[in-house]
Amino acid sequence: MRRVFLLVLVTGTLLVSPVLAQKRHITEKDLFSFNWIADSRVSPDGSRIAYVRVTVNEKKDGYNTSLWTVSPVSGESHQLTNGTRDSSPRWSPDGKYLVFVRVTEKDGRPDQPQLFMLSLFGGDSFQFTTLPRGASQPLWSPDGKTIAFMNGANPEDLSKQKERLRGGEATESATTATETKTAEEDKHESDVRVITRSAYRANGAGYLDQKHPQHIWVVAAPRNGDDKVKPRQLTSGRFAEGDVTWANDGLKLYFTSDHSDDPAYDLASTDFYSIPVVGGQAAKLTTIPMNAGSLSLSPNGKQFAFTGVVGRPVTSYTQPDLWVMDIAANAQPRNLTTEFDYDLGGGVGGDNSPPRGGGGNAPIWTADGQSIIDTYAREGKANLGMFSVATGKETDLTKGNQAVGNFRATPDGRQFVFTISTPTRIGDLYWLDRPGGEPKQLTHINDELFSHLNLTEPEEIWYTSFDGKRIQAWLQKPPDFDPGKKYPLILNIHGGPHAAYGFVFDHEFQWMAAKGYVVLYPNPRGSTSYGQEFGNIIQYHYPGDDYKDLMAGVDEVLRRGYIDANKLGVTGGSGGGLLTNWVIGQTMRFAAAVSQRDIASWTDFWYSADFTLFQEQWFRKPPFEDPEDYKARSPITYINNVKTPLMLILGEADYRTPPGAGGEQMFRALKYRKIPTVMVRFPNESHELSRSGQPWHRIERLEHIVGWFDKWLLGMPKPEYDLGQ
């Protein structure tokens, strides 16, 4: 409890008396004051850590990102940049400079991202790229003389920029200027899209731009603003590159690229390439039959480590493993974690990952090349493990009921920085000296706010489902929970379906509990972090037995005696929205439901989602070849069974679960049947509404969910949901 001191005057003497100040319950609007940490990077000598700090902007319709450093010795933090869209801090090999990405404003709108440099000796940062389509993902060469980065400008963009630069240097007559302006006006750039690929949109990114694939560029590293440097393009063509990695000698770059015109028709594979830094043709090294990413080069420069998912046989869920592969023509990878039945590079889901923070993890080699370090997810937890390159044997580096997120290390792999989130902590930086050290907390970015909040740990439970499978779940209870009382229950279902709840902060659960609800959030079959068989068992049976797992969880909590069986609610987003629709078509035990970013018709989803189901992951055949299977597994098929009042929460820019394949169908059908139904639509929001949507929209989403349950479970008047309002 937070202590305050009461000053009391007694017979002329001033006494100081400590009294306990009551903490308050968390509110939905506390989100405005949250801070997040992302993309932490350790300086080469381990003396400083640079990171991205994310905050809600003053207008509360977006997020600001700035760069900070923290000392692993003292924990003292300093702000490095004052930009509102700074990201991707990367230390020079000598630790004297930071290159980063900044988005400035032009005409009141965000301009293209460009590379900036900051000297750690002092002075202002300076910009050193001005490319059309911007610059991103900077990567220092081993000698610190060159920076590789990504850019999507095509030859036409570069030609136009050259013309503008030449025009700025020339002196034109009035007549010539007029003629030039007229010619420019005649160059109409069409906004009509000609679609040729099967997958042509991506959630959050919008329509895919096949005319501007991301390519590799290099530029000499400037040391001050007067040091003029000229970027040089290394790769080109119709296909994008990714996972760029410097060779240890700095003479070439490695990368991956998919040269398929329409990958939706192909089984998963990854092509590895190298290209000389001086320029020339890229050389293909090998092709492997899996999705591989996050390349990490061994200390001797002869092997890659990466996480990968095999593409054969085709499954609904394939557990990611840790692989090593020689850097040689036609080399094939070796799986280090065949016997380790948990998700490498995996984590657990909450609603407070850093919005717009960026970053990412790649496996880390120890200096002797004998071990590789990565995160793994196990039973709702995510921790760091060290894996033997020779045997694959795993040794825990961190333990506990927590979720390790972004992690990086010093070049020798002996000191680590990483974020830890728990159900009562959003995600602070921790420091670890290996071997044998204990994690040391470095930052306390939300402690001031959280010291005033009455946050509680959820109760972890395990229960047995209908066929003997053990299911893990959590109960978030009101802060003043009394087992002698009766509470309303909200069953909250995660999406994916191959994802997992766990020991991570979730604002939604804490706030629902603060409003007086017990929240049950289970990991039914199909969830990750429980092994390959548990995750893939729902292939061709989704939804199905996972619904039975959810109902068994509700029954388990009802047996405990503190839940009012007449006040049950159910909600979920994405795959959880699908299951919410399914639940109310199978049972009438719930008094209200909120379906978020949902699916109603598998057939319509197959035709309109941002990714294709051309392989046999979820269905054996397309809907026009097996319509009955799609019909049997679609919630809209059972719409006549639905009597539960339903709210539908939709993002109008959601391409992952398009509203026309989900909530709009449920809404129209239930309106026709005169079942109480409300549709809440969020303009400009994608499938990421609950995690990185506009802060005001995230707040309103929470208010509508709980408002609907307040109306139907607790009988509170909510005239905004009544017909005719």
PyMOL commands that set and color helices and strands:
alter all, ss='L'
color gray80, all
select helices_A, chain A and resi 28-33+155-169+174-186+263-265+447-450+507-514+532-536+545-558+575-586+602-608+627-632+635-641+659-661+663-672+689-692+695-714+719-721
alter helices_A, ss='H'
color red, helices_A
select strands_A, chain A and resi 3-10+13-20+35-42+49-56+63-70+77-79+86-91+97-102+105-106+109-110+114-119+126-127+136-140+146-151+201-202+206-207+215-220+232-233+241-246+252-257+270-276+283-288+290-297+303-310+321-326+334-335+343-344+364-365+371-378+381-388+394-396+403-409+415-422+425-433+440-441+459-464+470-476+487-493+518-523+563-573+592-596+646-651+677-682
alter strands_A, ss='S'
color yellow, strands_A
deselect
rebuild
show_as cartoon
